[in-house]
Amino acid sequence: MITAEYWIEALGLEEHVEGGYFRRTFQADHRPRISTPVGDRYTLTSIHYLLTRGSPVGHWHLNESDILHFHHHGEAITYHLLYPDGR
């Protein structure tokens, strides 16, 4: 049986400040960064991200850049989006 501990070890994940575990797998060092009110940001990054029974929630946050999520393994997830108009 594949466990969360297996994925943490196999992918070299670290605890994420917003919950779960992660590891950055790519950052666009070959492109200029984008200036935002919270500082310069990469035009693209990619991470592995894992929620576990012990850390089952990724906390609400505002994405300052475009983001893609891929669900590769595990149980069903619920994804909530909150838009500026309140929807």
Backbone bond lengths (Angstrom), bond angles and torsions (degrees), N, CA, C in turn:
res aa  C-N    CA-C-N  psi(-1)  N-CA   C-N-CA  omega(-1)  CA-C   N-CA-C  phi
1 M - - - 1.451 - - 1.529 109.27 -
2 I 1.317 116.10 131.72 1.463 120.95 178.28 1.530 108.44 -83.28
3 T 1.326 115.45 127.87 1.461 121.28 -177.18 1.527 110.43 -111.98
4 A 1.340 115.57 168.11 1.466 120.82 174.69 1.519 109.85 -59.70
5 E 1.324 117.09 -39.71 1.462 120.95 179.82 1.529 110.93 -61.07
6 Y 1.329 116.01 -36.81 1.466 119.94 176.27 1.526 110.29 -59.11
7 W 1.356 117.39 -49.65 1.464 120.89 -178.27 1.532 111.59 -65.18
8 I 1.320 117.33 -40.41 1.468 120.95 178.89 1.520 110.13 -58.51
9 E 1.322 116.07 -45.63 1.466 121.20 179.98 1.531 111.54 -71.26
10 A 1.323 116.47 -48.69 1.465 120.59 -175.15 1.528 112.60 -63.41
11 L 1.331 116.86 -36.20 1.461 120.60 -177.62 1.528 113.14 -98.32
12 G 1.336 117.36 -2.20 1.462 120.83 179.64 1.518 112.66 64.82
13 L 1.340 116.70 42.70 1.461 121.21 -176.60 1.522 112.04 -78.65
14 E 1.337 115.18 150.93 1.463 123.24 175.28 1.523 108.58 -120.17
15 E 1.340 117.27 159.85 1.463 120.06 176.25 1.518 109.91 -62.44
16 H 1.329 115.81 138.87 1.466 122.38 178.50 1.516 108.85 -99.98
17 V 1.321 117.23 140.24 1.468 122.31 -177.41 1.532 112.17 -60.48
18 E 1.332 118.38 -27.66 1.466 122.13 -179.53 1.524 112.79 -94.30
19 G 1.319 117.92 8.81 1.458 122.11 -178.50 1.513 110.51 109.33
20 G 1.311 116.68 153.95 1.454 121.69 179.41 1.518 112.36 76.44
21 Y 1.325 114.63 -160.72 1.467 123.13 -176.98 1.523 108.62 -134.11
22 F 1.341 117.24 153.39 1.455 119.64 -178.00 1.526 111.87 -154.58
23 R 1.321 114.88 166.59 1.463 123.09 167.25 1.521 107.98 -154.32
24 R 1.310 116.57 128.88 1.462 120.44 176.27 1.522 108.19 -72.21
25 T 1.332 115.70 131.92 1.461 120.55 -179.43 1.523 112.48 -110.22
26 F 1.346 116.82 -14.80 1.460 120.69 179.24 1.512 109.25 -159.50
27 Q 1.337 116.06 145.55 1.459 122.72 167.62 1.522 107.08 -143.63
28 A 1.329 116.53 141.35 1.458 122.09 -173.08 1.532 110.89 -79.99
29 D 1.324 115.64 72.47 1.463 120.58 179.01 1.535 112.10 -66.53
30 H 1.315 117.25 -20.99 1.456 121.59 -176.92 1.535 113.09 -82.91
31 R 1.309 118.22 -1.21 1.471 122.70 179.82 1.532 109.47 -119.39
32 P 1.342 117.43 151.41 1.472 119.29 174.92 1.520 110.01 -64.25
33 R 1.321 116.79 146.13 1.464 120.54 177.14 1.523 110.42 -75.24
34 I 1.323 115.68 160.37 1.453 123.69 179.67 1.525 108.15 -99.28
35 S 1.315 117.16 131.36 1.459 121.58 178.06 1.526 109.42 -82.56
36 T 1.344 117.21 127.95 1.460 122.82 177.27 1.528 108.26 -130.33
37 P 1.331 117.90 167.03 1.466 119.97 178.01 1.538 113.79 -59.96
38 V 1.330 117.36 -21.40 1.468 120.32 179.85 1.528 112.08 -101.27
39 G 1.332 116.70 10.13 1.458 120.61 177.71 1.516 112.19 118.19
40 D 1.316 115.08 173.48 1.461 120.87 179.19 1.526 110.51 -69.57
41 R 1.338 114.73 141.36 1.461 120.53 -178.99 1.521 109.55 -130.31
42 Y 1.339 115.69 150.95 1.463 120.55 172.94 1.522 109.22 -66.89
43 T 1.334 116.38 149.78 1.463 119.50 175.21 1.521 111.26 -70.48
44 L 1.339 116.97 -23.35 1.457 121.08 178.81 1.520 109.58 -156.70
45 T 1.313 116.01 133.91 1.456 121.98 168.14 1.524 107.24 -133.93
46 S 1.306 115.92 161.21 1.458 121.93 176.25 1.525 107.39 -136.42
47 I 1.331 116.25 136.94 1.468 120.20 177.95 1.522 110.00 -134.31
48 H 1.321 115.56 155.55 1.462 121.92 161.28 1.517 104.95 -90.26
49 Y 1.330 117.58 138.05 1.463 121.65 -178.58 1.524 108.23 -138.56
50 L 1.313 116.61 133.70 1.468 121.64 -175.03 1.515 110.15 -133.76
51 L 1.333 116.09 127.09 1.467 122.16 168.80 1.519 107.46 -99.65
52 T 1.338 116.49 143.87 1.463 121.70 -178.31 1.521 110.37 -126.41
53 R 1.314 116.83 172.07 1.468 120.05 175.51 1.528 110.53 -60.75
54 G 1.324 117.32 -34.84 1.461 121.28 179.28 1.520 113.78 -79.54
55 S 1.322 117.18 -19.11 1.465 123.45 178.57 1.533 107.38 -142.34
56 P 1.375 115.86 71.71 1.456 119.89 -167.82 1.529 116.39 -86.92
57 V 1.345 117.95 -0.33 1.458 119.98 -173.30 1.519 110.66 -124.63
58 G 1.328 116.51 131.49 1.455 122.08 167.30 1.521 106.07 -94.91
59 H 1.312 118.33 115.96 1.468 121.89 -172.44 1.523 112.15 -67.11
60 W 1.339 115.38 154.11 1.455 121.85 177.98 1.517 109.69 -55.55
61 H 1.309 116.28 136.57 1.458 120.86 174.34 1.521 109.24 -155.58
62 L 1.315 115.86 158.73 1.452 121.94 179.36 1.518 108.72 -95.45
63 N 1.315 116.47 117.56 1.459 120.42 176.09 1.520 108.88 -77.15
64 E 1.319 115.84 121.45 1.455 121.72 179.68 1.522 111.89 -85.93
65 S 1.313 117.38 -10.02 1.466 122.42 -178.19 1.523 108.62 -133.07
66 D 1.326 115.98 165.89 1.465 119.90 173.77 1.520 108.37 -60.45
67 I 1.325 116.39 149.33 1.460 120.27 -176.91 1.527 109.78 -142.64
68 L 1.314 116.41 141.70 1.463 123.72 173.79 1.519 107.65 -120.08
69 H 1.312 117.20 136.05 1.460 121.63 174.73 1.519 108.60 -120.37
70 F 1.330 115.96 136.67 1.458 122.43 176.27 1.524 107.43 -122.80
71 H 1.311 116.86 127.77 1.464 121.97 178.73 1.521 107.44 -96.60
72 H 1.335 117.19 106.95 1.456 121.21 -173.92 1.520 115.07 -95.80
73 H 1.321 117.19 -30.95 1.456 118.52 -170.86 1.527 108.94 -159.15
74 G 1.312 116.99 150.02 1.455 120.35 173.17 1.515 113.26 111.51
75 E 1.320 113.14 -170.64 1.460 120.86 -177.49 1.523 110.59 -76.17
76 A 1.324 115.31 169.58 1.465 120.78 177.99 1.528 110.39 -60.70
77 I 1.327 116.26 150.45 1.459 120.94 178.84 1.525 109.65 -122.44
78 T 1.306 116.18 157.71 1.456 122.13 172.54 1.517 107.03 -114.02
79 Y 1.304 116.60 127.09 1.450 122.39 -176.78 1.517 107.85 -117.39
80 H 1.322 117.49 122.79 1.464 122.35 -179.14 1.521 109.86 -108.79
81 L 1.321 116.36 135.07 1.459 122.14 175.06 1.520 108.05 -118.77
82 L 1.310 116.97 137.47 1.449 122.62 176.54 1.519 107.12 -121.33
83 Y 1.340 117.05 119.07 1.447 122.04 -176.11 1.532 110.75 -94.72
84 P 1.331 117.39 158.21 1.469 120.66 -178.53 1.529 114.18 -54.94
85 D 1.343 117.61 -29.21 1.475 119.72 179.94 1.529 112.76 -84.32
86 G 1.349 117.39 5.05 1.464 121.48 175.87 1.507 115.23 94.72
87 R 1.343 118.53 -9.22 1.460 119.69 177.45 1.510 109.47 -62.16
